[in-house]
Amino acid sequence: MPTLVCRGLTKTFHRDLPESRPALDGLDLSVAPGDFLVLIGGNGAGKSTLLNTIAGTVQPDRGSLVIAGRDITALAPHKRASLVTRVFQDPMAGTAAAMTIEENLAVAERRGQAHRARSLLTPERRARYRDWLAELGLGLEDRLDTSVALLSGGQRQALSLLMAVVSQPLLLLLDEHTAALDPRTANRVMEATMRAVTERRLTTLMVTHNMSQAIATGNRLIMMDAGRIRFDIRGAEKAALTPDALVERFHIDNDRMRLGH
């Protein structure tokens, strides 16, 4: 059974304007368990709208969304929180600044369930959190009681990633999650991403404008344009691509795309 099935997803914003165009235009997509899809495309291609629709923050005009056989098209975002998690481009978006590192992790681990963060902080959980944080290589394992507001952008993004995967979601959405980071931190967060996805066998959709990253990451590469999927490649065809060939082949806007870091 596919993890995700999108059927005929259509969404148009500002339909009363004469220049309005569909952000999603009858999009069909099937994602198998364990797939790691990388989504590329220029501005207005529909990538973020697709992720927003899957997450539930945008309601489609037409079409349906099914996760693991369950139709979630009309499900509120908080009610699909145990199924779908997301890491945003903005490092500040995925964490609660007023809470500590351990409190953020405790809430994330119980995503979609009733809880009080402080009551969840048992010695066993704290030990587990230290082990998870140590893998990030950012020294956060010794700062469990530190307020998240005191962390750097890179540290918060790494924590956001960890928070997104601890509940073992059926689907992980990565929305340009390394784009706002310096190259060294971006590499570290990307390494942590690959480790988490591989070890937890997470089905993943990642949006990026970095062509080298798009080629090197995942088992499927999808190019979107005008709300539709234009190309869907994998295997040897994907592995044979180069950043220059990818930009040329897909006629991607060079002003927005990056060939490397």
DOKE-148151 format. One record per residue: x, z, y of N, C-alpha, C in turn; residue in one letter; residue number from 0. Coordinates in Angstrom, 3 decimals. Atoms other than C-alpha are relative to their C-alpha. Example, Ala and Ser with C-alpha at 12.3 -4.5 7.8 and 13.67 -1.06 7.14 Angstrom:
2
<<0.890,0.000,-1.190>,<12.300,7.800,-4.500>,<0.900,0.000,1.200>,A,0>;
<<-0.820,-0.060,-1.190>,<13.670,7.140,-1.060>,<-0.770,0.730,1.090>,S,1>;
END
This chain:
261
<<0.839,0.000,-1.198>,<0.000,0.000,0.000>,<0.876,0.000,1.251>,M,0>;
<<-0.793,0.014,-1.239>,<1.388,-0.890,3.452>,<-0.139,1.324,0.763>,P,1>;
<<0.081,-1.170,-0.873>,<2.221,1.998,5.765>,<-0.849,-0.303,1.220>,T,2>;
<<0.736,0.383,-1.205>,<0.806,0.117,8.746>,<-0.543,-1.416,-0.147>,L,3>;
<<0.600,1.334,-0.068>,<-1.587,-2.806,9.036>,<-0.710,-0.137,1.342>,V,4>;
<<0.675,0.345,-1.245>,<-2.562,-4.269,12.410>,<-0.750,-1.310,-0.231>,C,5>;
<<0.810,1.208,0.197>,<-5.392,-6.799,12.291>,<-0.651,-0.410,1.315>,R,6>;
<<0.654,0.578,-1.163>,<-6.305,-8.950,15.266>,<0.043,0.850,1.249>,G,7>;
<<-0.071,-0.873,-1.162>,<-5.108,-6.470,17.879>,<0.007,-0.823,1.292>,L,8>;
<<0.125,0.694,-1.284>,<-6.158,-7.666,21.313>,<-0.186,1.038,1.095>,T,9>;
<<0.122,-0.893,-1.152>,<-5.699,-5.901,24.639>,<0.340,-0.766,1.268>,K,10>;
<<-0.226,0.618,-1.301>,<-6.046,-7.220,28.177>,<-0.213,1.050,1.074>,T,11>;
<<0.118,-0.918,-1.128>,<-5.382,-5.075,31.226>,<-0.476,-0.772,1.233>,F,12>;
<<0.443,0.589,-1.274>,<-7.056,-5.753,34.597>,<-0.693,-1.348,-0.232>,H,13>;
<<0.663,1.250,0.373>,<-9.399,-8.341,33.120>,<-0.748,-0.660,1.151>,R,14>;
<<0.722,0.578,-1.124>,<-11.116,-8.826,36.471>,<0.895,-0.828,0.922>,D,15>;
<<-0.915,0.757,-0.840>,<-7.990,-10.359,38.007>,<0.203,-1.406,-0.567>,L,16>;
<<-0.136,1.384,0.498>,<-7.585,-14.163,37.811>,<1.304,-0.253,-0.739>,P,17>;
<<-1.293,0.219,0.663>,<-3.922,-13.896,36.764>,<0.183,0.862,-1.246>,E,18>;
<<-0.086,-0.887,1.154>,<-4.701,-11.431,33.960>,<0.266,-0.786,-1.282>,S,19>;
<<-0.342,0.601,1.282>,<-3.209,-12.275,30.556>,<-0.029,1.084,-1.080>,R,20>;
<<0.008,-1.015,1.066>,<-3.538,-10.550,27.149>,<1.381,0.621,-0.207>,P,21>;
<<-1.235,-0.686,0.369>,<-0.883,-7.918,26.497>,<0.196,-0.074,-1.511>,A,22>;
<<0.008,0.274,1.435>,<-1.786,-8.248,22.811>,<-1.042,-1.078,-0.232>,L,23>;
<<0.866,1.173,0.139>,<-3.342,-11.512,21.666>,<-0.258,-0.299,-1.474>,D,24>;
<<0.348,0.210,1.405>,<-4.844,-11.227,18.181>,<1.150,0.270,-0.947>,G,25>;
<<-1.228,-0.272,0.761>,<-1.709,-9.660,16.742>,<-0.299,0.541,-1.392>,L,26>;
<<0.067,-0.461,1.389>,<-1.434,-9.256,12.962>,<1.393,0.447,-0.438>,D,27>;
<<-1.285,-0.525,0.457>,<1.305,-7.142,11.393>,<-0.221,0.919,-1.189>,L,28>;
<<0.018,-0.891,1.149>,<1.898,-5.495,8.027>,<1.394,0.572,-0.198>,S,29>;
<<-1.283,-0.696,0.119>,<4.653,-2.912,7.593>,<0.021,0.785,-1.308>,V,30>;
<<-0.102,-0.654,1.304>,<5.723,-1.790,4.124>,<0.675,1.357,0.124>,A,31>;
<<-0.692,-1.297,-0.008>,<6.839,1.764,3.312>,<1.517,-0.182,0.018>,P,32>;
<<-1.448,0.074,-0.093>,<10.476,2.209,4.308>,<0.523,-1.121,0.859>,G,33>;
<<-0.435,1.058,-0.908>,<10.561,-0.859,6.562>,<0.559,0.603,1.279>,D,34>;
<<-0.526,-0.334,-1.326>,<12.684,-0.554,9.704>,<-0.081,-1.272,0.823>,F,35>;
<<0.230,1.178,-0.833>,<11.334,-3.104,12.181>,<0.639,0.191,1.366>,L,36>;
<<-0.521,0.022,-1.360>,<13.210,-3.949,15.360>,<-0.788,-1.037,0.787>,V,37>;
<<0.815,0.874,-0.838>,<11.038,-5.439,18.102>,<0.782,-0.400,1.242>,L,38>;
<<-0.651,0.496,-1.201>,<12.545,-7.645,20.792>,<-0.959,-0.928,0.734>,I,39>;
<<0.829,0.890,-0.804>,<11.124,-9.791,23.570>,<0.161,0.339,1.464>,G,40>;
<<-0.161,-0.207,-1.432>,<11.103,-10.173,27.339>,<-1.065,0.899,0.581>,G,41>;
<<1.029,-0.776,-0.694>,<9.061,-8.312,29.923>,<-1.372,-0.619,-0.225>,N,42>;
<<1.354,0.494,0.199>,<5.352,-8.575,29.235>,<-0.266,-0.594,-1.362>,G,43>;
<<0.182,0.572,1.335>,<5.867,-9.600,25.618>,<-1.051,0.739,-0.813>,A,44>;
<<0.992,-0.785,0.726>,<3.603,-6.793,24.399>,<0.586,1.097,-0.870>,G,45>;
<<-0.657,-0.983,0.875>,<6.159,-4.530,22.700>,<-0.497,1.424,0.264>,K,46>;
<<0.420,-1.363,-0.327>,<5.298,-1.333,24.565>,<-1.493,0.185,-0.198>,S,47>;
<<1.442,-0.096,0.232>,<1.580,-2.094,24.422>,<-0.294,0.190,-1.486>,T,48>;
<<0.179,-0.182,1.445>,<1.864,-2.408,20.649>,<0.296,1.430,-0.396>,L,49>;
<<-0.332,-1.380,0.332>,<3.613,0.962,20.386>,<-1.032,0.968,0.559>,L,50>;
<<1.016,-0.867,-0.596>,<1.110,2.555,22.775>,<-1.310,-0.052,-0.779>,N,51>;
<<1.229,0.147,0.780>,<-1.759,1.185,20.697>,<0.117,0.733,-1.329>,T,52>;
<<-0.211,-0.715,1.258>,<-0.276,2.522,17.474>,<-0.039,1.512,0.229>,I,53>;
<<-0.026,-1.429,-0.308>,<0.300,5.916,19.124>,<-1.347,0.527,0.468>,A,54>;
<<1.333,-0.406,-0.417>,<-3.264,5.936,20.451>,<-0.182,0.192,1.485>,G,55>;
<<0.128,-0.158,-1.442>,<-2.532,6.059,24.185>,<-0.622,-1.219,0.655>,T,56>;
<<0.720,1.189,-0.438>,<-3.970,2.545,24.551>,<-1.002,-0.359,-1.089>,V,57>;
<<1.037,0.387,0.946>,<-7.255,1.561,22.921>,<-0.151,-1.517,0.018>,Q,58>;
<<0.124,1.460,0.005>,<-7.459,-2.081,21.789>,<-1.407,-0.449,0.362>,P,59>;
<<1.310,0.584,-0.276>,<-10.269,-4.299,23.025>,<-0.659,-0.461,-1.294>,D,60>;
<<0.464,0.444,1.312>,<-10.581,-5.744,19.533>,<1.106,0.239,-1.012>,R,61>;
<<-0.979,-0.156,1.061>,<-8.884,-5.399,16.188>,<0.005,1.401,-0.582>,G,62>;
<<-0.036,-1.286,0.692>,<-7.985,-2.518,13.914>,<1.425,0.404,-0.344>,S,63>;
<<-1.265,-0.603,0.411>,<-5.128,-0.209,12.979>,<-0.256,0.857,-1.233>,L,64>;
<<0.147,-0.762,1.235>,<-4.755,1.179,9.468>,<1.354,0.558,-0.385>,V,65>;
<<-1.231,-0.654,0.461>,<-2.088,3.698,8.395>,<-0.258,0.603,-1.368>,I,66>;
<<0.107,-0.497,1.371>,<-1.686,4.348,4.667>,<-1.447,-0.023,-0.490>,A,67>;
<<1.365,0.170,0.465>,<-5.197,3.057,4.022>,<-1.062,0.646,0.861>,G,68>;
<<0.952,-0.706,-0.863>,<-6.813,5.112,6.793>,<-0.145,-0.741,1.323>,R,69>;
<<0.254,0.669,-1.269>,<-8.427,3.361,9.756>,<0.103,1.027,1.131>,D,70>;
<<-0.217,-0.954,-1.098>,<-7.115,5.144,12.867>,<-0.310,-0.629,1.358>,I,71>;
<<0.219,0.746,-1.241>,<-8.301,2.625,15.474>,<-0.615,0.876,1.087>,T,72>;
<<0.717,-0.818,-0.983>,<-10.623,5.105,17.201>,<0.488,1.448,0.028>,A,73>;
<<-0.481,-1.380,0.095>,<-8.607,8.241,16.399>,<0.761,0.389,1.260>,L,74>;
<<-0.679,-0.491,-1.204>,<-7.464,10.290,19.407>,<1.487,0.206,-0.271>,A,75>;
<<-1.455,-0.148,0.211>,<-3.677,10.507,19.955>,<0.398,1.304,-0.683>,P,76>;
<<-0.411,-1.278,0.584>,<-3.467,14.215,19.091>,<-0.421,0.105,-1.460>,H,77>;
<<0.447,-0.059,1.386>,<-5.368,13.606,15.852>,<0.823,-0.891,-0.919>,K,78>;
<<-0.910,0.795,0.834>,<-2.810,11.043,14.679>,<1.439,0.501,0.124>,R,79>;
<<-1.346,-0.538,-0.235>,<0.144,13.264,15.654>,<0.742,0.321,-1.292>,A,80>;
<<-0.653,-0.290,1.272>,<0.804,14.185,12.038>,<0.370,-1.273,-0.756>,S,81>;
<<-0.259,1.280,0.652>,<0.904,10.496,11.091>,<1.058,-0.811,0.733>,L,82>;
<<-0.858,0.834,-0.835>,<2.774,8.904,14.004>,<0.746,0.876,1.000>,V,83>;
<<-0.785,-0.690,-1.020>,<5.625,10.333,16.099>,<0.791,-1.033,0.788>,T,84>;
<<-0.602,0.970,-0.907>,<7.497,8.753,18.972>,<1.143,0.621,0.790>,R,85>;
<<-1.077,-0.378,-0.907>,<10.758,8.964,20.897>,<0.007,-1.015,1.131>,V,86>;
<<0.116,0.863,-1.165>,<10.561,7.576,24.432>,<1.365,-0.324,0.596>,F,87>;
<<-1.228,0.337,-0.708>,<13.167,5.958,26.650>,<0.454,1.151,0.895>,Q,88>;
<<-0.303,-1.106,-0.907>,<12.974,8.874,29.093>,<0.328,1.252,-0.810>,D,89>;
<<-0.366,-1.192,0.767>,<14.896,11.843,27.614>,<-0.866,1.215,0.317>,P,90>;
<<0.802,-1.150,-0.392>,<12.582,14.211,29.494>,<-1.406,-0.028,-0.596>,M,91>;
<<1.395,0.184,0.413>,<9.392,12.879,27.889>,<-0.348,0.654,-1.329>,A,92>;
<<0.325,-0.433,1.355>,<9.704,14.202,24.351>,<0.160,1.470,-0.285>,G,93>;
<<-0.244,-1.428,0.214>,<10.468,17.890,24.874>,<-0.756,0.829,1.028>,T,94>;
<<0.632,-0.935,-0.929>,<8.879,20.933,26.534>,<1.093,0.793,0.699>,A,95>;
<<-1.137,-0.566,-0.726>,<11.341,21.998,29.234>,<-0.070,1.518,0.121>,A,96>;
<<0.156,-1.435,-0.206>,<9.920,25.507,29.627>,<0.219,0.810,-1.274>,A,97>;
<<-0.191,-0.674,1.277>,<10.460,26.310,25.950>,<1.445,-0.120,-0.445>,M,98>;
<<-1.361,0.038,0.527>,<13.663,26.999,24.034>,<0.133,-1.112,-1.044>,T,99>;
<<-0.255,1.003,1.030>,<15.289,24.634,21.563>,<-0.744,0.349,-1.282>,I,100>;
<<0.632,-0.386,1.260>,<14.019,26.619,18.596>,<-1.514,-0.037,0.098>,E,101>;
<<1.451,0.066,-0.169>,<10.502,26.838,20.017>,<-0.481,-1.451,-0.048>,E,102>;
<<0.342,1.418,0.072>,<10.404,23.067,20.524>,<0.001,-0.486,-1.440>,N,103>;
<<-0.088,0.428,1.397>,<11.499,22.528,16.929>,<-1.117,0.598,-0.842>,L,104>;
<<1.059,-0.659,0.766>,<8.990,25.049,15.585>,<-1.344,-0.685,0.229>,A,105>;
<<1.251,0.690,-0.312>,<6.110,23.327,17.380>,<-0.016,-1.380,-0.654>,V,106>;
<<-0.069,1.341,0.584>,<7.301,19.892,16.223>,<-0.169,0.031,-1.504>,A,107>;
<<0.097,-0.099,1.454>,<7.579,21.034,12.611>,<-1.443,0.203,-0.453>,E,108>;
<<1.401,-0.242,0.327>,<3.936,22.075,12.703>,<-0.918,-0.959,0.745>,R,109>;
<<0.742,0.990,-0.775>,<2.789,18.946,14.532>,<-1.360,-0.284,-0.639>,R,110>;
<<1.349,0.283,0.485>,<-0.961,18.428,14.248>,<-0.685,1.183,-0.645>,G,111>;
<<0.574,-1.198,0.594>,<-1.563,21.990,13.007>,<-0.050,1.104,1.047>,Q,112>;
<<0.083,-1.143,-0.911>,<-2.634,25.159,14.784>,<1.212,0.901,-0.211>,A,113>;
<<-1.202,-0.819,0.119>,<0.306,27.411,15.559>,<0.282,0.735,1.299>,H,114>;
<<-0.641,-0.607,-1.162>,<2.078,29.754,17.930>,<1.490,-0.068,-0.274>,R,115>;
<<-1.409,0.300,0.260>,<5.704,28.733,18.294>,<0.797,1.243,-0.348>,A,116>;
<<-0.809,-1.198,0.205>,<7.134,32.250,18.487>,<-0.242,0.596,-1.384>,R,117>;
<<0.303,-0.575,1.308>,<5.357,33.353,15.292>,<0.612,-0.808,-1.135>,S,118>;
<<-0.574,0.856,1.031>,<6.956,30.458,13.398>,<1.496,0.189,-0.157>,L,119>;
<<-1.462,-0.077,-0.027>,<10.532,31.484,14.161>,<0.522,1.067,-0.954>,L,120>;
<<-0.525,-0.888,1.034>,<11.504,33.139,10.901>,<1.499,-0.232,-0.154>,T,121>;
<<-1.435,0.215,0.237>,<15.160,33.640,9.909>,<0.287,-1.255,-0.812>,P,122>;
<<-0.199,1.194,0.822>,<14.768,30.892,7.319>,<-0.109,-1.270,0.840>,E,123>;
<<0.155,1.178,-0.852>,<13.517,28.420,9.903>,<1.181,-0.136,0.958>,R,124>;
<<-1.129,0.071,-0.928>,<16.268,29.315,12.356>,<1.241,-0.531,-0.705>,R,125>;
<<-1.155,0.490,0.759>,<18.880,28.693,9.662>,<-0.133,-1.501,-0.241>,A,126>;
<<0.239,1.423,0.219>,<17.301,25.328,8.905>,<0.233,-0.791,1.289>,R,127>;
<<-0.191,0.685,-1.277>,<17.253,24.407,12.581>,<1.482,-0.118,0.351>,Y,128>;
<<-1.445,0.063,-0.271>,<20.946,25.271,12.918>,<0.650,-1.122,-0.798>,R,129>;
<<-0.572,1.058,0.840>,<21.778,22.957,10.021>,<-0.355,-1.370,0.554>,D,130>;
<<0.420,1.291,-0.535>,<19.743,20.113,11.502>,<0.745,-0.320,1.296>,W,131>;
<<-0.644,0.218,-1.294>,<21.224,20.546,14.981>,<1.493,-0.254,-0.149>,L,132>;
<<-1.438,0.199,0.216>,<24.772,20.735,13.628>,<0.309,-1.455,-0.326>,A,133>;
<<-0.213,1.398,0.363>,<24.375,17.203,12.268>,<0.062,-0.916,1.221>,E,134>;
<<-0.020,0.816,-1.211>,<23.898,15.917,15.823>,<1.376,-0.011,0.653>,L,135>;
<<-1.347,-0.056,-0.559>,<27.434,16.980,16.744>,<0.039,0.273,1.492>,G,136>;
<<0.064,-0.267,-1.434>,<26.379,18.192,20.204>,<0.098,1.491,0.331>,L,137>;
<<-0.143,-1.427,-0.228>,<26.912,21.930,19.769>,<-1.294,0.756,0.211>,G,138>;
<<1.283,-0.646,-0.251>,<23.205,22.712,19.957>,<-0.353,1.055,-1.044>,L,139>;
<<0.316,-0.967,1.060>,<23.218,24.704,16.725>,<0.281,1.442,0.431>,E,140>;
<<-0.315,-1.343,-0.501>,<24.650,27.676,18.674>,<-0.788,0.349,1.249>,D,141>;
<<0.760,-0.199,-1.232>,<22.072,27.419,21.464>,<-1.508,-0.001,-0.264>,R,142>;
<<1.414,0.038,0.379>,<18.748,27.929,19.690>,<-0.911,0.626,1.042>,L,143>;
<<0.853,-0.696,-0.965>,<17.454,30.311,22.374>,<0.209,-0.486,1.427>,D,144>;
<<-0.217,0.584,-1.319>,<18.532,28.081,25.277>,<-1.233,-0.790,0.437>,T,145>;
<<1.107,0.788,-0.541>,<15.830,26.644,27.509>,<0.365,-1.478,-0.005>,S,146>;
<<-0.246,1.440,0.048>,<15.508,22.904,27.042>,<0.275,-0.565,1.399>,V,147>;
<<-0.228,0.451,-1.373>,<15.503,22.534,30.841>,<1.486,-0.002,0.361>,A,148>;
<<-1.423,-0.097,-0.304>,<19.220,23.386,30.780>,<0.840,-1.041,-0.732>,L,149>;
<<-0.737,0.985,0.779>,<20.182,20.543,28.429>,<0.222,-1.276,0.806>,L,150>;
<<-0.239,1.313,-0.597>,<21.681,17.221,29.464>,<-1.010,-1.000,-0.546>,S,151>;
<<0.923,1.029,0.459>,<19.691,14.006,29.099>,<0.278,-0.414,-1.432>,G,152>;
<<-0.354,0.385,1.359>,<21.590,13.053,25.955>,<-0.367,1.061,-1.019>,G,153>;
<<0.360,-1.087,0.904>,<21.077,16.463,24.387>,<-1.514,0.055,-0.196>,Q,154>;
<<1.463,-0.025,0.123>,<17.357,16.331,25.135>,<-0.502,-1.167,-0.833>,R,155>;
<<0.434,1.146,0.790>,<17.064,12.856,23.645>,<0.302,0.218,-1.481>,Q,156>;
<<-0.337,-0.305,1.388>,<18.861,13.954,20.474>,<-0.991,1.014,-0.569>,A,157>;
<<0.993,-0.980,0.431>,<16.510,16.939,20.283>,<-1.359,-0.668,-0.199>,L,158>;
<<1.266,0.733,0.141>,<13.517,14.617,20.832>,<-0.052,-0.749,-1.320>,S,159>;
<<-0.066,0.712,1.273>,<14.646,12.535,17.878>,<-0.219,0.957,-1.162>,L,160>;
<<0.148,-0.980,1.077>,<14.973,15.590,15.673>,<-1.432,0.510,-0.074>,L,161>;
<<1.386,-0.460,-0.027>,<11.547,16.808,16.782>,<-0.952,-1.033,-0.582>,M,162>;
<<0.879,1.065,0.485>,<10.040,13.432,15.907>,<0.044,-0.161,-1.509>,A,163>;
<<-0.142,0.247,1.438>,<11.303,13.438,12.323>,<-0.229,1.232,-0.871>,V,164>;
<<0.074,-1.198,0.844>,<11.021,17.081,11.205>,<-1.316,0.135,-0.744>,V,165>;
<<1.307,-0.122,0.663>,<7.326,16.760,10.346>,<-0.225,-1.091,-1.042>,S,166>;
<<0.072,1.077,0.982>,<8.054,13.780,8.059>,<-1.206,-0.914,0.261>,Q,167>;
<<1.150,0.862,-0.333>,<5.672,11.344,9.813>,<-0.043,-1.227,-0.900>,P,168>;
<<0.113,1.252,0.741>,<4.352,8.270,8.066>,<0.628,-1.149,0.787>,L,169>;
<<-0.504,1.077,-0.835>,<5.496,6.181,11.026>,<0.742,0.584,1.196>,L,170>;
<<-0.827,-0.425,-1.124>,<8.294,6.711,13.566>,<0.122,-1.152,0.987>,L,171>;
<<-0.078,1.005,-1.052>,<8.179,4.821,16.881>,<1.161,0.347,0.935>,L,172>;
<<-1.159,-0.194,-0.876>,<11.402,4.415,18.899>,<-0.101,-1.007,1.137>,L,173>;
<<0.271,0.874,-1.138>,<10.756,3.028,22.376>,<1.216,-0.039,0.924>,D,174>;
<<-1.255,0.108,-0.756>,<14.195,2.001,23.736>,<0.644,1.383,0.181>,E,175>;
<<-0.348,-1.418,-0.102>,<15.276,5.541,22.943>,<1.458,0.274,0.321>,H,176>;
<<-1.388,-0.208,-0.412>,<18.968,4.989,23.695>,<0.330,-0.697,1.319>,T,177>;
<<-0.269,0.844,-1.166>,<18.589,2.763,26.778>,<0.439,0.787,1.229>,A,178>;
<<-0.303,-0.776,-1.201>,<18.866,5.563,29.355>,<1.253,0.859,-0.144>,A,179>;
<<-1.150,-0.855,0.290>,<21.973,7.145,27.799>,<1.311,-0.735,0.251>,L,180>;
<<-1.315,0.609,-0.117>,<25.660,6.572,28.440>,<0.422,-0.520,-1.378>,D,181>;
<<-0.334,0.647,1.282>,<27.335,4.431,25.722>,<0.413,0.967,-1.103>,P,182>;
<<-0.458,-0.938,1.039>,<29.006,7.331,23.904>,<-1.173,0.799,-0.569>,R,183>;
<<1.149,-0.780,0.462>,<25.832,9.429,23.762>,<-0.995,-0.888,-0.723>,T,184>;
<<0.914,0.940,0.661>,<23.748,6.367,22.874>,<0.445,-0.269,-1.432>,A,185>;
<<-0.523,0.217,1.357>,<26.013,5.713,19.886>,<-0.271,1.198,-0.887>,N,186>;
<<0.208,-1.215,0.794>,<25.709,9.308,18.755>,<-1.474,0.157,-0.379>,R,187>;
<<1.430,-0.101,0.286>,<21.917,9.295,19.050>,<-0.412,-1.067,-1.011>,V,188>;
<<0.330,1.068,0.942>,<21.765,5.964,17.199>,<0.493,0.344,-1.408>,M,189>;
<<-0.505,-0.438,1.304>,<23.936,7.343,14.399>,<-0.926,1.049,-0.609>,E,190>;
<<0.931,-1.023,0.478>,<21.625,10.351,14.149>,<-1.324,-0.628,-0.423>,A,191>;
<<1.229,0.709,0.346>,<18.659,7.989,14.101>,<0.098,-0.627,-1.385>,T,192>;
<<-0.166,0.668,1.286>,<20.009,5.968,11.194>,<0.082,1.008,-1.139>,M,193>;
<<-0.106,-1.032,1.035>,<20.874,9.114,9.271>,<-1.371,0.587,-0.318>,R,194>;
<<1.320,-0.592,0.213>,<17.392,10.594,9.790>,<-0.934,-0.969,-0.710>,A,195>;
<<0.874,1.007,0.603>,<15.593,7.360,8.900>,<0.363,-0.218,-1.464>,V,196>;
<<-0.458,0.251,1.373>,<17.708,6.821,5.779>,<-0.289,1.182,-0.917>,T,197>;
<<0.156,-1.183,0.844>,<17.633,10.389,4.468>,<-1.464,0.345,-0.238>,E,198>;
<<1.417,-0.351,0.116>,<13.911,10.862,5.119>,<-0.870,-1.186,-0.405>,R,199>;
<<0.697,1.229,0.409>,<12.981,7.274,4.149>,<-1.199,-0.280,0.900>,R,200>;
<<1.066,0.156,-0.973>,<10.962,6.882,7.319>,<-0.283,-1.467,0.285>,L,201>;
<<0.421,1.320,-0.458>,<9.002,3.750,8.133>,<0.084,0.018,1.522>,T,202>;
<<-0.392,-0.092,-1.410>,<10.175,2.862,11.642>,<-0.224,-1.315,0.736>,T,203>;
<<0.059,1.118,-0.932>,<9.407,0.533,14.558>,<0.848,0.363,1.212>,L,204>;
<<-0.880,-0.277,-1.128>,<12.100,0.331,17.232>,<0.006,-1.163,0.982>,M,205>;
<<-0.113,0.992,-1.073>,<11.985,-1.529,20.561>,<1.385,0.121,0.625>,V,206>;
<<-1.302,-0.001,-0.667>,<15.329,-2.539,22.050>,<0.181,-1.298,0.767>,T,207>;
<<-0.420,1.193,-0.714>,<16.761,-4.977,24.579>,<1.470,-0.295,-0.271>,H,208>;
<<-1.403,0.177,0.350>,<20.240,-4.679,23.071>,<0.083,-0.902,-1.232>,N,209>;
<<0.004,0.983,1.077>,<20.826,-7.775,20.959>,<0.922,0.383,-1.158>,M,210>;
<<-0.892,-0.458,1.069>,<23.791,-6.338,19.045>,<-0.688,1.069,-0.838>,S,211>;
<<0.727,-1.057,0.691>,<21.707,-3.294,18.191>,<-1.139,-0.577,-0.836>,Q,212>;
<<1.117,0.617,0.714>,<18.769,-5.492,17.176>,<0.444,-0.639,-1.299>,A,213>;
<<-0.511,0.671,1.199>,<20.901,-7.419,14.696>,<0.524,1.012,-1.013>,I,214>;
<<-0.659,-0.953,0.894>,<22.762,-4.426,13.279>,<-0.954,1.011,-0.623>,A,215>;
<<0.903,-1.075,0.390>,<19.723,-2.195,12.837>,<-1.203,-0.540,-0.761>,T,216>;
<<1.251,0.286,0.688>,<16.860,-2.292,10.367>,<0.067,-1.165,-0.967>,G,217>;
<<0.082,1.078,0.992>,<15.741,-4.740,7.706>,<-0.883,-1.156,0.444>,N,218>;
<<0.844,1.075,-0.549>,<13.287,-6.790,9.827>,<0.196,-0.092,1.500>,R,219>;
<<-0.121,0.251,-1.435>,<13.576,-8.351,13.253>,<-1.184,-0.848,0.442>,L,220>;
<<1.184,0.689,-0.492>,<10.441,-9.363,15.126>,<0.170,-0.289,1.481>,I,221>;
<<-0.020,0.378,-1.405>,<10.377,-11.285,18.387>,<-1.440,-0.209,0.456>,M,222>;
<<1.338,0.127,-0.561>,<7.223,-10.942,20.500>,<0.055,-0.781,1.309>,M,223>;
<<0.134,0.723,-1.258>,<6.065,-13.148,23.344>,<-1.484,-0.174,0.278>,D,224>;
<<1.398,0.167,-0.418>,<2.777,-13.155,25.270>,<-0.985,0.663,-0.955>,A,225>;
<<0.914,-0.767,0.840>,<1.265,-10.567,22.957>,<-0.112,-0.453,-1.431>,G,226>;
<<0.027,0.498,1.373>,<2.008,-12.455,19.752>,<1.373,0.130,-0.641>,R,227>;
<<-1.259,0.017,0.738>,<4.659,-12.355,17.051>,<0.428,-1.451,-0.156>,I,228>;
<<-0.508,1.376,0.059>,<6.774,-15.503,17.374>,<0.922,-0.207,-1.196>,R,229>;
<<-0.908,0.092,1.136>,<9.413,-14.802,14.716>,<0.036,1.337,-0.716>,F,230>;
<<-0.095,-1.196,0.847>,<9.663,-12.316,11.847>,<1.012,-0.331,-1.084>,D,231>;
<<-1.065,0.363,0.937>,<12.963,-12.538,9.985>,<0.610,1.241,-0.618>,I,232>;
<<-0.604,-1.120,0.733>,<14.814,-10.378,7.501>,<1.103,-0.531,-0.902>,R,233>;
<<-0.975,0.375,1.022>,<17.524,-10.385,4.849>,<1.172,-0.796,0.529>,G,234>;
<<-1.179,0.798,-0.331>,<20.269,-12.999,4.949>,<-0.163,-0.717,1.331>,A,235>;
<<0.243,0.700,-1.266>,<18.646,-14.836,7.857>,<0.275,0.921,1.186>,E,236>;
<<-0.251,-0.976,-1.066>,<18.764,-11.701,9.992>,<1.481,0.332,0.084>,K,237>;
<<-1.405,-0.392,0.020>,<22.283,-10.770,8.911>,<0.912,-1.081,0.559>,A,238>;
<<-0.833,1.112,-0.456>,<23.600,-14.214,9.851>,<-0.063,-0.212,1.506>,A,239>;
<<0.147,0.186,-1.440>,<22.486,-13.927,13.484>,<1.178,0.582,0.768>,L,240>;
<<-0.925,-0.577,-0.979>,<24.864,-13.348,16.387>,<-0.805,0.264,1.271>,T,241>;
<<0.753,-0.255,-1.241>,<23.792,-11.926,19.768>,<-0.248,-1.255,0.819>,P,242>;
<<0.180,1.226,-0.784>,<24.371,-15.256,21.538>,<-1.027,-0.927,-0.652>,D,243>;
<<0.932,0.879,0.706>,<22.515,-17.200,18.862>,<-1.424,0.542,0.084>,A,244>;
<<1.323,-0.611,-0.069>,<19.642,-14.729,18.999>,<-0.653,-0.285,1.351>,L,245>;
<<0.533,0.270,-1.332>,<19.217,-15.114,22.751>,<-0.365,-1.471,0.143>,V,246>;
<<0.255,1.435,-0.111>,<19.480,-18.893,22.522>,<-1.184,-0.428,-0.852>,E,247>;
<<1.043,0.424,0.928>,<17.197,-19.235,19.515>,<-1.384,0.420,0.469>,R,248>;
<<1.302,-0.514,-0.382>,<14.421,-17.101,20.878>,<-0.312,-0.215,1.475>,F,249>;
<<0.236,0.324,-1.406>,<14.783,-18.296,24.496>,<-0.382,1.249,0.782>,H,250>;
<<0.312,-1.288,-0.615>,<14.873,-14.711,25.674>,<0.574,0.060,1.410>,I,251>;
<<-0.426,-0.165,-1.381>,<15.186,-13.808,29.348>,<1.321,0.761,0.051>,D,252>;
<<-1.319,-0.627,-0.031>,<18.892,-13.090,29.818>,<0.119,1.093,1.043>,N,253>;
<<-0.076,-1.034,-1.025>,<18.205,-10.967,32.893>,<-0.323,1.363,-0.563>,D,254>;
<<0.437,-1.293,0.547>,<16.678,-8.278,30.726>,<0.740,0.360,-1.283>,R,255>;
<<-0.626,-0.261,1.289>,<18.449,-8.672,27.399>,<1.480,0.288,0.164>,M,256>;
<<-1.417,-0.324,-0.003>,<21.879,-7.231,26.683>,<0.609,-0.457,-1.300>,R,257>;
<<-0.631,0.497,1.221>,<24.265,-8.882,24.254>,<0.710,1.117,-0.746>,L,258>;
<<-0.699,-1.108,0.646>,<26.090,-5.638,23.564>,<-0.342,1.282,0.723>,G,259>;
<<0.278,-1.297,-0.630>,<26.358,-2.058,24.779>,<0.241,-0.074,1.498>,H,260>;
END
